[in-house]
Amino acid sequence: MFTYKDKQYELKFTIGRLKLIERAADGKSAMSQLAASENGMMSLASCERFFSFGLKEAGSDSFCTPQKGAEVCDDLIQDEGYSHVIRLIQETLYHDCPFLFRAA
C-alpha cells in the first residue's frame, strides 16, 4: 500500500488482470515482459502496463482506470524513482501470483 495525493492505493494482480496486461502488450505474455527485463528492471512501457492495470484505491473492490494508473505510475517514477515502482510491482506479483514463479 502507498499514498498518492493523500489517498491510499495498492496494486492487485489476478489472472484476469494479467490477461488484460497481455492484451495491452499485443499478446506478449506477462512472464516474457518480466523475463525481458534487464537486471530486474522491466521496460517503462511494461512497468506502466502492469501498474496501470493493477492499481486500486485501498479497500476498493474496483480497479482504477488504466489512464489514472498511468498518471499515478508516471508521477511515482518521477517522485520516488523507477526502481521503487518496479519493486512495488514485483512484490505484489510475488504475493498475488506465486504460481508464476513455481518451478515445474
N, C-alpha and C positions, 0 to 999 in steps of 0.2 A: 504494500500500500504506500502511496506517496501523495503529497499535497501539490496542487497546481492551482494558482489563483484562488487560494483559500477554500478549495474543495478537495475532498479526499477521493482519490481514484485508485483503481487496481487493474492489473492485467489478468485475464482469464482465458485459457485455451481449452478447447474441446475438439473432438474430431470434426464436428461441423464447422468450427471456426477455422481449423486447418484447411479444410476443403475450400473455404472462401478465399483464404490466402493463396492457395494453389491456383484457383481460377483467376485471381487478380494477377498472378505471375504467368499467365498464358500456359497453365498446366504444369509448370515446373514444380516438382514435389517439394513439400516443406523441408524434408530432410536434405534434398540436394541444395536448397537455398542455404541451409545451415552448414552443410559439408563444403560448400564452395567458399566458405569464409576463410580469411587469412588470419592466422594466429587468433582464432576465436572471434574475429570481427567480421560480421556479415556486411554486405554492401549497404549503402544508405537506402537504396530502394527496397531491399529486403527488410531492413530494420523498420522502415516506415510501414511496410505492409503488415508485418507481424504486430507492431504496436497499434496500428490503426484498427485492425480487425479484432484485437484483444482488449481494447480499452473499455472500461465501465466505470461509472461512479460507484464508489464503495457502497455496498449494501443494496445496490440496484439489481433488478432481475434482467434489465435490458442493457445492451451494449450501446456505446456512443456511435454516432455516425462515423464512417471512415474519414470524412472531411475533418471532423472535430479531432479524431485521433491523429491525423497527420499534423494538424496545427499544434496539438499538445506535444507530439513527438519532436517536431522541429524546435519548439521553444525549449523543451527539456535538453535537447542536444546542445543548444546554444548556452543555456544556463548551467547545466550540470555536467556536460561533457558527453561525448559519444559513447565512451566505454561504460558510463553509468547506465545509459539507456539499454545498451546491449546486455549488460548484466541483469537488468530488470526482466528483459525478455527471456534470457537463458534460465534464470532461476525459476521463473513461472513455468516455463516449458518442462523443466525437470520435475517440478512439483505436480503440475496438472496432467502431464502426458508422459509418465515414466515408461510407457510401452514403446515410445520412440527410441529409447536408449537401452533396451534389453538386448542382450546377446542371444542369438538363436540357439 
